[in-house]
Amino acid sequence: MDENKELLEYIYQNIDMGIKALNNLINTINGKDNKIKKIIEGEIKGYENYLKECKKIMKKYKIEPKSKGIMAEIGNWMGTKMEMMKDNSDARIADMLTKGFTMGVVDITKRIDNYKGDADKDILGLAKKLLKFSEENINFLKPYL
C-alpha cells in the first residue's frame, strides 16, 4: 500500500503544481497579446480533469491529498513573474513550458518504471495518462518555439 500512496501523492502534487503554475502564468500575461494563451488554457483544463480522476482514486485508497506547500508555490510565483518581466513572448513562454513538461516526463517515467511491479494498475494507468498528456503538450508547444 505504501507504493500506491507514494505514487498517488506524487501524481497529485504534480497535477496540483501544474494547475497553480499555469494559472499563475495566465494571470501574469493577462492583458497581453499572447497567442499561446489558448494552449495554456487547454493545459489547465487537462490538468483539472486529471486532478478529478486522481482525487477519485485517492478517495478509494483513503489517501488525503497534500500540496507541495506554500514555499514551492511562492517560488513558482516569483520565478514566473521574474521570467515574464524579462521576456513575455510566446516563444519564451513555450520554452519555459516545454522545459517544465520535459522535466515532468523524465520524472514520471522513472516513477512508472520504479512502481510498475508494486503499484496498482489504476494508479499506474493514471501515471501513464499524465505522461502522455505531458508529451502531447510538448508537441502542442513546438510551433511557438
C-alpha positions as a Markdown table, in Angstrom:
| # | Residue | x | y | z |
|---|---|---|---|---|
| 1 | Met | 0.0 | 0.0 | 0.0 |
| 2 | Asp | 2.9 | 2.4 | 0.6 |
| 3 | Glu | 3.8 | 2.3 | -3.1 |
| 4 | Asn | 0.3 | 3.2 | -4.0 |
| 5 | Lys | 0.3 | 6.1 | -1.6 |
| 6 | Glu | 3.7 | 7.4 | -2.7 |
| 7 | Leu | 2.8 | 7.3 | -6.3 |
| 8 | Leu | -0.6 | 8.9 | -5.8 |
| 9 | Glu | 0.8 | 11.7 | -3.7 |
| 10 | Tyr | 3.4 | 12.3 | -6.4 |
| 11 | Ile | 0.8 | 12.4 | -9.1 |
| 12 | Tyr | -1.5 | 14.7 | -7.1 |
| 13 | Gln | 1.4 | 17.1 | -6.3 |
| 14 | Asn | 2.5 | 17.1 | -9.9 |
| 15 | Ile | -1.0 | 18.0 | -11.2 |
| 16 | Asp | -1.7 | 20.5 | -8.4 |
| 17 | Met | 1.6 | 22.4 | -9.1 |
| 18 | Gly | 0.9 | 22.2 | -12.8 |
| 19 | Ile | -2.5 | 23.9 | -12.4 |
| 20 | Lys | -1.1 | 26.5 | -10.0 |
| 21 | Ala | 1.9 | 27.3 | -12.2 |
| 22 | Leu | -0.3 | 27.6 | -15.4 |
| 23 | Asn | -2.9 | 29.8 | -13.6 |
| 24 | Asn | -0.1 | 31.9 | -12.3 |
| 25 | Leu | 1.3 | 32.2 | -15.9 |
| 26 | Ile | -2.1 | 33.1 | -17.3 |
| 27 | Asn | -2.6 | 35.8 | -14.7 |
| 28 | Thr | 0.8 | 37.2 | -15.4 |
| 29 | Ile | 0.2 | 37.5 | -19.1 |
| 30 | Asn | -3.4 | 38.6 | -18.8 |
| 31 | Gly | -4.0 | 41.8 | -20.8 |
| 32 | Lys | -1.1 | 41.0 | -23.1 |
| 33 | Asp | -1.4 | 39.8 | -26.7 |
| 34 | Asn | -0.1 | 36.3 | -26.4 |
| 35 | Lys | -1.4 | 33.7 | -28.9 |
| 36 | Ile | -0.2 | 30.9 | -26.7 |
| 37 | Lys | -3.0 | 31.6 | -24.1 |
| 38 | Lys | -5.4 | 29.1 | -25.7 |
| 39 | Ile | -2.7 | 26.3 | -25.4 |
| 40 | Ile | -2.2 | 27.2 | -21.7 |
| 41 | Glu | -6.0 | 27.2 | -21.0 |
| 42 | Gly | -6.2 | 23.8 | -22.6 |
| 43 | Glu | -3.4 | 22.5 | -20.4 |
| 44 | Ile | -5.2 | 23.8 | -17.3 |
| 45 | Lys | -8.4 | 22.0 | -18.3 |
| 46 | Gly | -6.4 | 18.8 | -19.0 |
| 47 | Tyr | -4.8 | 19.0 | -15.6 |
| 48 | Glu | -8.1 | 19.7 | -13.9 |
| 49 | Asn | -9.6 | 16.5 | -15.5 |
| 50 | Tyr | -6.6 | 14.5 | -14.2 |
| 51 | Leu | -7.0 | 16.1 | -10.8 |
| 52 | Lys | -10.6 | 14.9 | -10.6 |
| 53 | Glu | -9.5 | 11.4 | -11.6 |
| 54 | Cys | -6.6 | 11.4 | -9.1 |
| 55 | Lys | -8.9 | 12.6 | -6.2 |
| 56 | Lys | -11.3 | 9.8 | -7.0 |
| 57 | Ile | -8.5 | 7.2 | -6.8 |
| 58 | Met | -7.2 | 8.8 | -3.6 |
| 59 | Lys | -10.6 | 8.6 | -2.0 |
| 60 | Lys | -10.8 | 4.9 | -3.0 |
| 61 | Tyr | -7.5 | 4.3 | -1.2 |
| 62 | Lys | -8.4 | 6.6 | 1.7 |
| 63 | Ile | -5.4 | 9.0 | 1.0 |
| 64 | Glu | -5.7 | 12.7 | 1.8 |
| 65 | Pro | -4.4 | 15.0 | -1.0 |
| 66 | Lys | -1.4 | 17.1 | 0.1 |
| 67 | Ser | 0.0 | 20.0 | -1.8 |
| 68 | Lys | 3.7 | 20.6 | -2.1 |
| 69 | Gly | 3.5 | 23.5 | 0.3 |
| 70 | Ile | 3.4 | 27.3 | 0.3 |
| 71 | Met | 7.2 | 27.7 | -0.3 |
| 72 | Ala | 7.0 | 25.8 | -3.6 |
| 73 | Glu | 4.1 | 27.9 | -4.6 |
| 74 | Ile | 5.8 | 31.2 | -3.7 |
| 75 | Gly | 9.0 | 30.1 | -5.6 |
| 76 | Asn | 6.9 | 29.2 | -8.6 |
| 77 | Trp | 5.1 | 32.6 | -8.5 |
| 78 | Met | 8.3 | 34.6 | -8.1 |
| 79 | Gly | 10.1 | 32.7 | -10.8 |
| 80 | Thr | 7.2 | 33.2 | -13.3 |
| 81 | Lys | 6.9 | 36.9 | -12.5 |
| 82 | Met | 10.7 | 37.4 | -13.0 |
| 83 | Glu | 10.9 | 35.4 | -16.2 |
| 84 | Met | 7.9 | 37.3 | -17.7 |
| 85 | Met | 9.4 | 40.7 | -16.8 |
| 86 | Lys | 12.4 | 39.8 | -18.9 |
| 87 | Asp | 10.5 | 38.4 | -21.9 |
| 88 | Asn | 6.9 | 37.5 | -22.2 |
| 89 | Ser | 6.9 | 36.4 | -25.8 |
| 90 | Asp | 5.1 | 33.3 | -26.9 |
| 91 | Ala | 8.5 | 31.7 | -27.8 |
| 92 | Arg | 9.8 | 32.3 | -24.2 |
| 93 | Ile | 6.6 | 31.0 | -22.7 |
| 94 | Ala | 6.7 | 27.9 | -24.9 |
| 95 | Asp | 10.3 | 27.4 | -24.0 |
| 96 | Met | 9.6 | 27.6 | -20.3 |
| 97 | Leu | 6.6 | 25.3 | -20.5 |
| 98 | Thr | 8.4 | 22.8 | -22.7 |
| 99 | Lys | 11.3 | 22.6 | -20.2 |
| 100 | Gly | 8.8 | 22.1 | -17.4 |
| 101 | Phe | 6.9 | 19.3 | -19.2 |
| 102 | Thr | 10.2 | 17.7 | -20.2 |
| 103 | Met | 11.3 | 17.5 | -16.6 |
| 104 | Gly | 7.9 | 16.1 | -15.7 |
| 105 | Val | 8.2 | 13.4 | -18.5 |
| 106 | Val | 11.6 | 12.3 | -17.2 |
| 107 | Asp | 10.5 | 12.2 | -13.6 |
| 108 | Ile | 7.2 | 10.4 | -14.1 |
| 109 | Thr | 8.8 | 7.9 | -16.5 |
| 110 | Lys | 11.3 | 7.0 | -13.7 |
| 111 | Arg | 8.4 | 6.6 | -11.2 |
| 112 | Ile | 6.4 | 4.4 | -13.6 |
| 113 | Asp | 9.4 | 2.2 | -14.0 |
| 114 | Asn | 10.1 | 2.1 | -10.2 |
| 115 | Tyr | 6.5 | 1.3 | -9.3 |
| 116 | Lys | 5.4 | -0.9 | -12.2 |
| 117 | Gly | 5.7 | -4.1 | -10.2 |
| 118 | Asp | 4.3 | -2.7 | -7.0 |
| 119 | Ala | 1.6 | -0.1 | -7.5 |
| 120 | Asp | -2.0 | -1.0 | -8.5 |
| 121 | Lys | -2.8 | -0.8 | -12.2 |
| 122 | Asp | -5.3 | 2.0 | -11.9 |
| 123 | Ile | -2.7 | 4.2 | -10.3 |
| 124 | Leu | -0.1 | 3.3 | -12.8 |
| 125 | Gly | -2.7 | 3.9 | -15.5 |
| 126 | Leu | -3.2 | 7.4 | -14.3 |
| 127 | Ala | 0.6 | 8.0 | -14.2 |
| 128 | Lys | 0.8 | 6.8 | -17.8 |
| 129 | Lys | -2.1 | 9.1 | -18.8 |
| 130 | Leu | -0.2 | 12.0 | -17.2 |
| 131 | Leu | 2.9 | 11.0 | -19.0 |
| 132 | Lys | 1.1 | 11.0 | -22.4 |
| 133 | Phe | -0.5 | 14.4 | -21.5 |
| 134 | Ser | 2.9 | 15.9 | -20.9 |
| 135 | Glu | 4.3 | 14.5 | -24.1 |
| 136 | Glu | 1.3 | 15.8 | -26.1 |
| 137 | Asn | 1.7 | 19.3 | -24.6 |
| 138 | Ile | 5.3 | 19.4 | -25.6 |
| 139 | Asn | 4.2 | 18.8 | -29.2 |
| 140 | Phe | 1.5 | 21.5 | -29.0 |
| 141 | Leu | 4.1 | 24.0 | -27.8 |
| 142 | Lys | 6.7 | 23.3 | -30.5 |
| 143 | Pro | 5.2 | 25.6 | -33.1 |
| 144 | Tyr | 5.7 | 28.5 | -30.7 |
| 145 | Leu | 9.4 | 27.9 | -30.1 |
